[in-house]
């Protein structure tokens, strides 16, 4: 029997049931609106942390402790774990398990042990981060754009049970390598399969939709068998052409949260500039169908209509922009012909550092921003846009906000603090 997320189990008040049971069930029903209201008042904040930031040192894990980010986050998704031969594998074992951190670079201010059988690397830093911030949940995110190639094979009915078991053994039980056993770092799994059926860097298969359902059910079953409360989430695109291959209603039964990636909805390969992370439709947007539905609220409403509960929907926002070059300054550079994609750094921390003379715009109608300077145009989310999106999440009773990714914020965590502001 497939085990569902406990929040999806029905409350059944039957005639003849014990009075105490009936009263308890009735109380739960009465409390549900209160719980939903509390969730809306205090949205979850889920941030991805791309491992490359630890590798190149531009946003070390220690910074999440020193700038207050870890205290603001509800959940941190460590990206990524990979899939090879239908099994979970570490993306970079040396970085994750063996890299020795000095006292000055470590979350806890202590140098790593020289014992080769002691956990070091980024996973030890995550371990220390949880000690300092015990309310913080940390999930391993599997896949992503570059590392999703193994999903289709792993989700095949002949492979899926062993695949899920390998992921839980490695990341939940903490059996990372021979002699290195460190349970309790990860509180669950995030599935970032980009993308079933249509594929991403490699083609998918028609049966991927059905197999993803089975994989989600198997993750739910095995996680619940280990310990109630372990989390299962999924990242799903916000454009209808992509999410049509996901059985959203079924996935909503097994997932604690579904992260709608409400960004990359326009790409800088397009010949006309646009807003890649708009929340609402801009009447001035010249896009033709289906691109005219490429805004976050459209995806949210579609997910709701297919049966995903609001309390399970996370609205995703970007901490980076999409840029074009060869853009004129008419209309602040928006909806203008472009020569090519920009090669400038798209991270918010770098966009913020553009000169004060740059043309910066916040668009209240679409709840997003742009910046133009000397023929270069970027669509991105500024703090004002994130505050508008937070308000939308609260008004619609959604679970919260997700962002990609922590390492693209400023060293002071400006964007995260904008999301967390009440």
Secondary structure by P-SEA (a helix, b strand, c coil): ccccccccccccccccccaaaaaaaaaaaaaaaaaaaaaaabbbbbbbbbccccccccccaaaaaaacccccccbbbccbbbbcccbbbbcccccccccccccccccccbbbbccccccccaaaaaaaaaaacccbbbbbbccccccccccccccccccaaaaaaaaaaccccccccccccccccccbbbbbccccccccccccccaaaaaaaaaaaaaaaaaaaacccbbbbbbbbcccccccccaaaaaaacccbbbccccccccccccbbbbccccccccccccccccccccaaaaaaaaaaaccccccbbbbbbcccccccccccccccccccccccccccccaaaaaaccccccccccccccccccccccbbbbbbcaaaaaaaaaaaaaacccbbbccccccccccaaaaaaaacc
